[in-house]
Amino acid sequence: VVCCCEKHMAMCQTNKSFVGMKVLCVFVFIGFVIVEGLENGNVTEMQFVRGRGFYNRPLMVGLTLINGAAAKGAVCLDGSLPAYHFHRGYGSGSNSWLIHLEGGGWCGTIRNCIYSKKTRHGSSYFMEKQIPFIGILSSKAEENPDFYNWNRVKVRYCDGASFSGDSQNEAAGLYFRGQRIWQAAMEDLMSKGMRYAKQALLSGCSAGGLSAILHCDEFRELFPRTTRVKCFSDGGLFLDSVDVSGRRSLRNLFGSVVNLHGVHNSLPRSCTSRLNPILCFFPQRLIASVRTPLFLLNAAYDTWQIQASLAPPSADYRWNWFECRKNYARCSWPQIQFLQGFRNQMLRVTRRFSWSRQNGLFINSCFAHCQSERQDTWFARGSPHIGNKGIADSVGNWFFDRVGVQAIGCAYPCDKTCHNLVFN
């Protein structure tokens, strides 16, 4: 599988064993903008999907600006209007809604936020006018069997703090209005028919996956109790881990984000009444208290967390991790053991969460990040499985209460179904 990346971004390749199956080719954009410890990029995008020997042209969906947002102060980092992409549902899915929150890292310093406001992750002026709806957003039953005909929305990410925070820096011309963007987007969608939903799913990838956890119970409150409402976080289980230098790089980043953006007021009081708000930005301290049914999809060896939290350049003084963080096959035995410790921490963090039957869990032992946005990992021939169930099957079974899903894959290297990311 060949992955082509945008200018100034790492070129990547996906390594996959297909066990006699024809190669499923996927062209993927993966952005890792390296600015002060990779603050600014963790989103997976796909342009074209090849399957069954021919190219399936994905549905392209246009950008919609939220015109009433500015009056509410709900603006992107640069003051431009927030936006989303919306494709109407039909048939049996006409009263079902899937809201997907885009990811894209965080900006925790004035310098990084000034950089972000000149990109699609900080300004709607730079957002694509059309994007492909694939993976969990696909309009094809053969690619997205449970949600293909739902009302499907991708809310664009332009606040730099996981759709949370409410502040601004007038001197730098920066608006930190993530919480207002979230509210304005939900109000706009409710006016366009979401208030009549019979069932609704809030999902998100990476920074958007964290946001799906943060806003899950708020989303539930939008609807009557008779509406089936659940939340799904993909690649959003960011852990408060010790890095290779013995420090906590991600805690430092999250601390900067929480303080700069004024995130503390958006965090659950049940957590901030006990802990420092910075610690409450980590989903591991939130998931067990989320009242709404929640599904966690995560790679046990999350490539973003390896590169930006566990072994970022700022913590790798002697560059011992330079090759390993780009390609798992180049990791030494001690490095693999360090990563196994990270996996073990993830399993401990989710143990209490998994006690609730209403929750779902799919943790595969892959070197990956954001598996619901890619067609080859969401639902395709040779996609990742735990036992006999793939990711899309598991999420659908959980949402519709067909089967309880608490799936944890065996440790590396036993999972042969992974689509492992390799960065050159």
C-alpha positions as CSV (number, residue, x, y, z in Angstrom):
1,V,0.0,0.0,0.0
2,V,1.4,3.4,-1.0
3,C,0.8,6.5,1.1
4,C,1.5,9.9,-0.3
5,C,1.8,12.8,2.1
6,E,1.5,16.6,1.5
7,K,4.4,19.0,1.3
8,H,6.5,19.3,4.5
9,M,4.8,16.1,5.9
10,A,6.3,12.7,6.4
11,M,5.9,10.2,3.7
12,C,4.4,6.9,4.9
13,Q,3.9,3.4,3.9
14,T,1.6,0.7,5.2
15,N,3.0,-2.8,5.8
16,K,0.4,-5.5,5.7
17,S,0.2,-9.3,5.3
18,F,-2.8,-10.3,3.3
19,V,-2.6,-14.1,3.6
20,G,-3.2,-14.9,0.0
21,M,-5.6,-12.1,-0.7
22,K,-5.2,-9.5,-3.4
23,V,-3.5,-6.3,-2.3
24,L,-6.0,-3.6,-1.2
25,C,-4.3,-0.3,-2.2
26,V,-5.1,2.9,-0.4
27,F,-3.7,6.3,-1.0
28,V,-3.5,8.1,2.3
29,F,-2.6,11.5,3.5
30,I,-1.1,11.5,7.0
31,G,0.0,14.8,8.5
32,F,2.6,15.1,11.2
33,V,3.7,18.7,11.3
34,I,6.7,18.7,13.6
35,V,6.4,21.9,15.7
36,E,7.6,21.8,19.3
37,G,7.1,18.1,19.9
38,L,4.6,17.4,17.1
39,E,1.8,19.5,18.6
40,N,0.2,20.2,15.3
41,G,-0.9,17.2,13.4
42,N,-2.4,13.8,14.0
43,V,-5.1,13.4,11.4
44,T,-5.5,10.6,8.9
45,E,-7.0,11.5,5.5
46,M,-7.7,9.4,2.5
47,Q,-8.1,10.5,-1.1
48,F,-8.9,7.3,-3.1
49,V,-9.8,3.8,-2.2
50,R,-9.1,0.8,-4.5
51,G,-11.0,-2.4,-4.0
52,R,-12.0,-5.5,-5.9
53,G,-9.6,-4.7,-8.7
54,F,-11.0,-1.3,-9.6
55,Y,-11.0,2.2,-8.2
56,N,-14.1,3.2,-6.3
57,R,-14.6,6.9,-6.5
58,P,-15.7,8.1,-3.1
59,L,-18.5,10.5,-2.5
60,M,-17.2,14.0,-2.4
61,V,-19.1,16.3,0.1
62,G,-19.0,20.1,0.0
63,L,-18.1,22.5,2.9
64,T,-20.8,24.3,4.8
65,L,-20.0,27.4,6.8
66,I,-21.9,27.9,10.0
67,N,-23.1,31.4,9.1
68,G,-24.7,32.2,12.5
69,A,-21.6,31.2,14.5
70,A,-19.8,34.6,14.4
71,A,-22.6,36.3,16.3
72,K,-22.1,33.8,19.1
73,G,-18.3,34.3,19.1
74,A,-17.9,30.8,17.8
75,V,-15.0,31.3,15.4
76,C,-11.8,29.5,14.4
77,L,-8.4,30.5,15.6
78,D,-8.1,33.3,13.0
79,G,-11.7,34.5,13.5
80,S,-13.1,32.8,10.4
81,L,-16.4,30.8,10.5
82,P,-16.4,27.2,11.6
83,A,-17.6,24.6,9.1
84,Y,-18.7,21.0,8.5
85,H,-19.5,18.6,5.6
86,F,-23.0,17.2,5.6
87,H,-24.5,14.4,3.5
88,R,-28.3,13.8,4.0
89,G,-29.5,10.3,5.0
90,Y,-32.2,8.4,3.2
91,G,-34.5,5.5,3.6
92,S,-34.1,3.6,6.9
93,G,-31.3,6.1,7.8
94,S,-33.3,9.3,7.3
95,N,-33.8,9.8,11.0
96,S,-30.4,8.6,12.1
97,W,-27.4,10.9,12.6
98,L,-23.6,10.3,12.7
99,I,-21.6,13.3,13.8
100,H,-17.8,12.9,13.3
101,L,-15.4,15.3,14.9
102,E,-12.2,15.9,12.9
103,G,-8.8,15.6,14.6
104,G,-5.6,17.6,14.0
105,G,-3.4,17.9,17.1
106,W,-3.4,20.8,19.5
107,C,-1.6,24.2,19.7
108,G,-0.3,25.0,23.2
109,T,1.8,28.1,22.5
110,I,1.1,31.4,20.9
111,R,3.7,30.6,18.2
112,N,2.1,27.3,17.3
113,C,-1.4,28.7,17.3
114,I,-0.3,31.5,15.0
115,Y,1.1,28.8,12.7
116,S,-2.2,26.8,13.0
117,K,-4.4,29.7,12.1
118,K,-2.8,29.8,8.7
119,T,-3.7,26.1,8.0
120,R,-7.0,24.2,7.7
121,H,-6.8,23.4,11.4
122,G,-7.1,27.0,12.4
123,S,-9.0,28.7,9.6
124,S,-11.9,27.8,7.3
125,Y,-10.2,29.9,4.6
126,F,-7.8,27.0,4.2
127,M,-10.2,24.1,4.4
128,E,-10.8,21.9,1.4
129,K,-14.0,22.8,-0.4
130,Q,-14.8,19.1,-0.8
131,I,-13.6,16.0,1.0
132,P,-14.1,12.3,0.4
133,F,-16.6,10.5,2.7
134,I,-15.0,7.1,3.3
135,G,-14.6,4.7,6.2
136,I,-17.3,5.4,8.8
137,L,-18.6,8.2,6.6
138,S,-18.9,6.2,3.4
139,S,-22.1,6.2,1.5
140,K,-21.7,2.7,0.2
141,A,-23.3,-0.3,2.0
142,E,-20.4,-2.5,1.0
143,E,-17.9,-0.1,2.7
144,N,-20.0,1.0,5.7
145,P,-22.8,-1.5,6.3
146,D,-24.4,0.0,9.4
147,F,-24.2,3.8,8.8
148,Y,-24.0,4.3,5.0
149,N,-27.5,5.8,4.6
150,W,-27.5,7.9,7.8
151,N,-27.2,11.6,8.0
152,R,-23.4,11.9,8.1
153,V,-21.6,15.0,9.2
154,K,-17.9,15.7,9.6
155,V,-17.3,18.8,11.8
156,R,-14.0,20.5,10.9
157,Y,-11.5,21.1,13.6
158,C,-10.1,24.7,13.8
159,D,-9.8,25.6,17.5
160,G,-6.6,23.7,18.5
161,A,-8.0,22.4,21.8
162,S,-10.4,19.5,21.0
163,F,-13.5,21.6,20.6
164,S,-13.0,23.0,24.2
165,G,-11.9,26.2,25.8
166,D,-13.2,29.7,25.7
167,S,-10.7,32.5,25.6
168,Q,-8.7,34.7,23.2
169,N,-5.4,36.6,22.8
170,E,-6.1,40.0,21.2
171,A,-2.5,40.9,20.8
172,A,-1.9,37.8,18.6
173,G,-5.3,37.9,17.0
174,L,-6.1,34.4,18.2
175,Y,-9.6,33.1,19.2
176,F,-9.8,30.1,21.5
177,R,-13.4,29.3,21.0
178,G,-13.7,25.5,20.8
179,Q,-16.6,25.1,23.2
180,R,-18.6,27.7,21.4
181,I,-17.8,26.0,18.0
182,W,-19.1,22.8,19.4
183,Q,-22.3,24.4,20.6
184,A,-22.8,26.4,17.4
185,A,-22.3,23.3,15.3
186,M,-24.8,21.3,17.3
187,E,-27.4,24.1,17.3
188,D,-27.1,24.4,13.5
189,L,-27.5,20.7,12.9
190,M,-30.4,20.5,15.3
191,S,-32.1,23.1,13.2
192,K,-31.4,21.1,10.1
193,G,-33.3,18.0,11.3
194,M,-31.1,16.4,13.9
195,R,-33.6,17.2,16.6
196,Y,-35.9,14.6,15.1
197,A,-33.2,11.9,15.3
198,K,-34.4,8.4,16.4
199,Q,-30.7,7.4,17.0
200,A,-27.5,9.3,17.0
201,L,-23.8,8.5,17.2
202,L,-21.1,11.0,18.1
203,S,-17.7,9.9,16.8
204,G,-14.3,11.4,16.4
205,C,-10.7,10.7,15.5
206,S,-7.6,11.6,17.5
207,A,-8.0,15.1,18.9
208,G,-11.6,14.7,17.8
209,G,-11.7,11.3,19.5
210,L,-10.8,13.1,22.8
211,S,-13.5,15.6,22.0
212,A,-16.1,12.9,21.5
213,I,-15.3,11.7,25.1
214,L,-15.4,15.3,26.5
215,H,-18.7,16.1,24.9
216,C,-20.4,12.7,25.0
217,D,-22.8,13.4,27.9
218,E,-23.5,16.9,26.4
219,F,-24.5,15.2,23.1
220,R,-26.8,12.9,25.0
221,E,-28.6,15.8,26.6
222,L,-29.5,17.2,23.1
223,F,-32.1,14.5,22.6
224,P,-35.1,13.0,24.3
225,R,-34.6,9.9,26.4
226,T,-36.3,7.8,23.8
227,T,-33.5,8.5,21.3
228,R,-30.7,5.9,21.1
229,V,-27.5,8.0,21.7
230,K,-24.0,6.7,21.9
231,C,-20.4,7.9,21.5
232,F,-17.4,6.5,19.7
233,S,-13.8,7.5,20.2
234,D,-11.2,6.4,17.7
235,G,-7.5,7.0,18.5
236,G,-8.5,9.3,21.3
237,L,-7.3,7.4,24.3
238,F,-4.3,9.6,25.1
239,L,-2.4,8.3,28.1
240,D,-0.6,10.3,30.8
241,S,2.6,8.3,30.2
242,V,6.3,8.7,31.1
243,D,8.4,9.3,28.1
244,V,11.8,7.8,27.3
245,S,13.6,10.5,29.3
246,G,11.5,9.9,32.4
247,R,9.4,13.0,31.9
248,R,5.8,13.5,30.8
249,S,5.9,15.2,27.4
250,L,2.2,15.0,26.7
251,R,1.2,16.3,30.2
252,N,3.4,19.3,29.5
253,L,1.6,19.9,26.1
254,F,-1.9,19.3,27.6
255,G,-1.0,21.8,30.4
256,S,-0.1,24.4,27.9
257,V,-3.3,23.8,25.9
258,V,-5.6,23.9,29.0
259,N,-4.0,27.1,30.3
260,L,-3.8,28.9,27.0
261,H,-7.3,28.1,25.8
262,G,-9.1,28.3,29.1
263,V,-10.2,24.7,28.8
264,H,-10.9,24.2,32.5
265,N,-14.5,25.4,32.3
266,S,-15.3,22.9,29.6
267,L,-14.0,19.9,31.6
268,P,-16.3,17.7,33.8
269,R,-16.8,19.1,37.3
270,S,-16.7,15.5,38.6
271,C,-13.0,15.5,37.7
272,T,-11.9,19.1,38.2
273,S,-13.4,19.1,41.7
274,R,-10.8,16.4,42.6
275,L,-7.9,16.9,40.3
276,N,-5.9,19.5,38.5
277,P,-7.8,20.5,35.3
278,I,-4.7,19.5,33.3
279,L,-5.1,15.9,34.4
280,C,-8.8,16.0,33.6
281,F,-7.9,16.6,29.9
282,F,-6.6,13.1,29.8
283,P,-9.4,10.7,28.8
284,Q,-8.1,8.0,31.2
285,R,-9.5,10.1,34.0
286,L,-12.9,10.7,32.3
287,I,-14.0,7.5,30.6
288,A,-15.2,5.6,33.7
289,S,-17.5,8.5,34.6
290,V,-19.1,9.1,31.2
291,R,-22.8,8.2,31.7
292,T,-23.6,7.7,28.0
293,P,-22.6,4.4,26.3
294,L,-19.1,4.8,24.9
295,F,-17.0,2.7,22.5
296,L,-13.2,3.0,22.5
297,L,-11.2,2.0,19.4
298,N,-7.4,2.3,19.9
299,A,-4.2,0.8,18.7
300,A,-2.2,-0.6,21.6
301,Y,0.9,0.9,20.0
302,D,-0.6,4.2,18.9
303,T,1.8,5.7,16.4
304,W,1.0,9.3,17.3
305,Q,1.6,8.7,20.9
306,I,4.9,6.9,20.2
307,Q,6.1,9.9,18.1
308,A,4.8,12.8,20.1
309,S,4.4,11.5,23.7
310,L,6.5,8.4,24.4
311,A,9.6,9.1,22.3
312,P,9.4,12.7,20.9
313,P,12.6,14.3,19.6
314,S,12.6,16.6,22.7
315,A,12.9,13.5,25.0
316,D,15.2,11.4,22.8
317,Y,18.5,13.2,23.6
318,R,20.8,10.7,21.9
319,W,18.4,9.9,19.0
320,N,18.2,6.2,20.1
321,W,14.5,6.2,19.1
322,F,14.9,7.9,15.7
323,E,14.5,4.7,13.6
324,C,12.1,3.0,16.0
325,R,9.5,5.8,16.2
326,K,9.3,5.7,12.4
327,N,9.3,2.0,11.8
328,Y,8.3,-0.6,14.5
329,A,10.4,-3.2,12.7
330,R,13.6,-1.2,13.5
331,C,12.9,-1.2,17.3
332,S,15.3,-3.0,19.5
333,W,14.2,-5.6,22.0
334,P,14.4,-3.1,25.0
335,Q,12.4,-0.6,22.9
336,I,9.7,-3.1,22.2
337,Q,9.5,-4.0,25.9
338,F,9.1,-0.2,26.6
339,L,6.2,-0.2,24.1
340,Q,4.7,-3.3,25.7
341,G,4.6,-1.3,29.0
342,F,2.6,1.4,27.2
343,R,0.1,-1.3,26.0
344,N,-0.1,-2.7,29.5
345,Q,-0.9,0.8,30.8
346,M,-3.7,1.1,28.2
347,L,-5.2,-2.2,29.3
348,R,-5.1,-1.1,33.0
349,V,-6.7,2.2,32.2
350,T,-9.6,0.6,30.4
351,R,-10.2,-2.2,32.9
352,R,-12.8,-0.3,35.0
353,F,-14.4,1.2,31.9
354,S,-14.9,-2.3,30.4
355,W,-16.8,-3.5,33.5
356,S,-19.9,-1.6,32.2
357,R,-21.9,-3.7,29.7
358,Q,-23.1,-0.5,28.0
359,N,-19.5,0.3,26.9
360,G,-17.6,-1.2,24.0
361,L,-13.9,-1.7,23.5
362,F,-11.6,-2.7,20.6
363,I,-7.9,-2.5,21.3
364,N,-5.8,-4.2,18.6
365,S,-2.1,-4.6,18.9
366,C,-1.2,-2.6,15.9
367,F,1.1,0.4,15.1
368,A,-1.7,2.6,13.9
369,H,-3.7,5.7,14.6
370,C,-7.3,6.6,13.6
371,Q,-8.7,3.4,12.1
372,S,-12.3,4.4,11.4
373,E,-11.4,7.1,8.9
374,R,-9.5,4.7,6.6
375,Q,-11.4,2.3,4.4
376,D,-8.7,-0.4,4.5
377,T,-9.0,-0.5,8.3
378,W,-12.7,0.3,8.8
379,F,-14.3,-2.3,6.5
380,A,-12.5,-4.0,3.6
381,R,-11.0,-7.3,2.6
382,G,-8.1,-8.0,4.9
383,S,-9.0,-5.3,7.4
384,P,-7.9,-5.7,11.0
385,H,-9.7,-8.2,13.1
386,I,-9.8,-9.5,16.7
387,G,-11.0,-13.0,16.5
388,N,-13.6,-13.1,13.7
389,K,-14.8,-9.5,14.1
390,G,-13.5,-6.4,12.3
391,I,-13.8,-2.8,13.5
392,A,-16.9,-1.8,11.6
393,D,-18.7,-5.0,12.6
394,S,-17.8,-4.5,16.2
395,V,-18.9,-0.9,16.4
396,G,-22.2,-1.7,14.6
397,N,-22.8,-4.7,16.9
398,W,-22.3,-2.6,19.9
399,F,-24.4,0.4,18.7
400,F,-27.4,-1.8,17.9
401,D,-27.0,-4.0,20.9
402,R,-26.6,-7.1,18.8
403,V,-23.5,-8.4,20.6
404,G,-21.5,-7.0,23.5
405,V,-18.0,-6.0,22.4
406,Q,-15.0,-6.1,24.7
407,A,-12.2,-7.1,22.3
408,I,-8.5,-6.9,23.2
409,G,-6.0,-8.3,20.8
410,C,-2.9,-10.3,21.8
411,A,0.4,-8.4,22.2
412,Y,2.8,-7.7,19.3
413,P,3.8,-9.5,17.1
414,C,1.0,-12.1,17.1
415,D,-1.7,-10.0,15.3
416,K,-1.2,-10.7,11.6
417,T,-4.2,-8.6,10.5
418,C,-2.7,-5.2,11.3
419,H,-2.2,-2.4,8.9
420,N,0.9,-1.0,10.5
421,L,2.1,2.5,9.7
422,V,5.7,3.1,8.7
423,F,7.1,6.6,8.3
424,N,10.1,7.4,6.0
